Amino acid sequence: MWSSLITPTFLFLRFFSVELAPNPGSATDENDSYPPFWYQINGDIAEFPVQNNKTIIDPWKYIDRLKMYKILIEKSNRYFAGFGKNKTDNVLWALTLYYGQLYETDRFSEPPNSSVCAYDAGAPGCVSINSGWGGINFYVIVLYFLAAIESEFLKDLPYQVELVSREEYRSDFCYSIAECRVSYQQAMDLANRFYQYLLSREITSVIGDVPHYNLDEDTVVLYMWEAHQAGIDIGTSKFSDV
C-alpha cells in the first residue's frame, strides 16, 4: 500500500518539477511550492554545528534533513543545467518537494499525540521517531546523503560527518556509512551508482558560461528512482505497521 501511494506522488512531482520549483534566486513567496523554511538555509555543510572536529547532523530535526536535501541539490545542480530553466529540473527536486509535503501534512508528527512534531509555520520542528512516514523518509535521505560522502560526490568536507542517533529503536536505523553498508549494502550501492554516474559525465558544451554535461535523462532518472525505491523498501519493511 505504501509504495502504491508513494509512486504516483513521485511521478507527479517528477513531471511537474519545473512548475512547482521556480527559480531559487527569485523573490520569496510564502505561498510558493518550496518546502517550508527552504529560504532560511543555504545548502552549505558549514550550516551544521561542529563538535570535536565533527559536523553534527540530527536527522530527527526537520531542518537538518532539509539541509541535507538542499546540499545534495546544490552540489548536483550543475549536471542538470540542460534539463530545465533555472536548473529546476534536477531529479532530486521530486524527493525534496515530497519531503516538504510530508511535513506540512503532519506525517512526521507523534502518534497518537499529533501536536508533537506537528507542522509549525513559525519555526521548524522535529520528526517523530514514532512516525512511520518519518522512518521511511529517514532511509531515503540518510542513504542518499551517506552515499554522496562515500562516493566522494561530496568531497573536501572540512570535518567528518556524525549523525545524531536516538536510543529509541536504535536497531531500526543506521547512522553511519559503515552501519548502513553492513545492513543495506544493495541500497548503498544503488545510491552510489547514481553519484558515480554523475561524476562520470563530461562537459559537451558551454552555453552562456553554463556547462552542459552529456547526461542521459532516462538513465539518471532510473538510477535515482532505483536508489529511492531501495530506501522506501527498507523503510516500509520496518514501519508499515505504523
N, C-alpha and C positions, 0 to 999 in steps of 0.2 A: 504493500500500500504506500509506503513512504516513497519508494522510487517512482511510483506512478504519479505522485504529487510533484516531486522534485523535477522530473524530466521535462514536462511541458512548461513549467516555470522557467527552467533554464533555457529552453528553446525560444520562448517568448522574449526573454531578455537578450539572448544572443542576436536575434534578428532585428531587434529594435534598439540595440545599444547606442547607436548614434543619436537617435531622437531622445532617448532617455538621459544620455550623458552629454550635455552641452560642453562647450569649451571650458576646461577647468580654470582658465585665466580670465573668464568673463566675470562680470559683477555678480555678487552673491544674490540669491533669491531664496528665501526660506521655503518657498513653495516648489522649488525645482526638485529633480528626482535623484539628487545625490543622497548617499546615506547620511543620517544625522551626524553632525559635527565634522563632516568632511572638510570644511573650510578652516577648521580650527587646528588642523595638523598639516605637516609639510611633506610627509613621506620620506623622512630622514631618520636613519638609525640613531642619530645623536639626540633625538627627542626622548629616548628612553633613559631612565636613570642608570648610573654606573655605580656599582658597589664592588669593592675588592677586585678591581680591574675586570669586571664582567658587566655586560649590558643586560639589565634585568627587564624581562618582559613577563607580564602577568596575563596569561590567556583567559583568565576569568574576569577580566575587565573589558567591557565593550570597546573602549577607546584603544586599548592595546591591540586587540585583534584588528581593529580598523586601521591602525598604523601599519600593521604587517601587510594588510591588503594594499595600502597605498604605496608602501615601499616597493612591493613587487610590481605594481603598475608603473611607478615612476622609473624603475630600472629596466622595464621591458618595453616601454612606450616606443622607443626608437625603432624597434623591429616592425612596428605596425603602422608606420607613417604612410605607407602606400595603401592602407586598407580603408581609411576613412578620414573625413575632415577633422582637423584639430586633434588628431591622434586618439579619437574616441572609440575606435573600433578594435582596441586591444581586447583579446578574447577573455582576459581576466575581469573585464568590467561586469560580465554576467554574474560571476560569483560574488563580486563586491556589492553590486546593487541588490542582489538577493539577500546578502547578509544584512544590509540596512533594513530591508523589508521585514526580515525576521525579528529584528529588534523593535521596529516601530509597531509591529502587531503583537508584541508581548510574548513571542515564542520563547524568549530567554528568561522569562520570569519564573519565580519559585512556585512549584505546585505543592500544596493547593493554595498557598498564600500568594496570590498573583501580584500583590502590591510590592513584594520583594523582588528586586531586579526588574521592575516594570519600566517601560519606556518613560523617559523624562526629557521633555524638550528643553529643559533649562540646564541640565548637566548630564554628562554621560554616566551611565550606570554600570551594573555588573551583568555577568552571565551566570545564571544559577547552575551549580554543578549537578542539580537535580533535574534540569531541563533536558528532555530528550533531544530537542532541536539544538540546544547548546552543545550537547555531547556529540551529535552528528557533525555539526559545523566545526567543532574542535578538530576532528580528523581531516576536514577539508583544508583549513588554513594552516594548521600546525605542520602537516606533512608537506604542503607546498612550500612553506617558509623554511623548514629544516632542509628540504631537498635543494632549495635555492642556495643555501650555505654550503651543503655538501658538494654540490656540483660546481661550486665556485662561480655560480652566476652572480651571487652577492659576494664579491671579493673585496679584499683590502678593508675588512671590517676592523675598526680600531680595537675592539675587545671581543673576547669570546662571549657568545650569547647564552644566557641561562634563563630557562622558562621556570616561572614560579609554580611549583606543584601544590596540590592540595592533598592532605592526608585522607580526606574522604574519597572513597572509591579509587584509591591510588592505583590499584592493579588494572583499572579500566582505561587508563590513559598512559601515554608515553610522553616524556618531557625532554628528550634529547635525541640527537641523531642516533647514538648508539642504541638507546632503548627502542626507538621506532624501527630501526633497521633489524634488530633481533626479532621483534614481534611481527613486523609487517614489511618484510623485505620486498615483496612484489609491489606493494603500493609505493614504497620509496623509490624503487626502480622506475616505475611509471612516471612519477613526478620528476625524477632526474632526467628521464628521456625528454620530457618537454623542454627543460632548460638546455640540455645538451644540443637539442635541435636548434634552438635559437642561437646558441653560441657558435654553431657550425655554419651559420648563414653568412653570405658575403654581400658586400655593397655592390649593387649593379648600376646605380645612378645616383646623382645628387641633384635635387630639384629645389632651387631657392635655398641653398645651403643645408637642406634636409636630406640626409642619406636614406636611400631606399634599398631594402635587402631582398635577396631572392628567396622570399618566404612563400611557401605554398599554403594557401589558406586552409584547404581541406586537411592537409597534414597537421598543421598546428592546432586546428580545432579538434581533430581526432585525438592528438596527444594530450591536449588539455582535458578533454572530456573523459578519456580513459583514466587519467590520474584523479580527476574529480570523482568519478564513479567508484574508484577503488577506496577513496576516503569515505564516501557515502556508505559503501558496503560494510566497511569496518564499523562505522557508527551505528547503522541500523541493526547489525548483528548484536550489538550491546545494549541499545537503548530503545528498540522498537516497542518494548512493553510500556514505556512512559511517553 
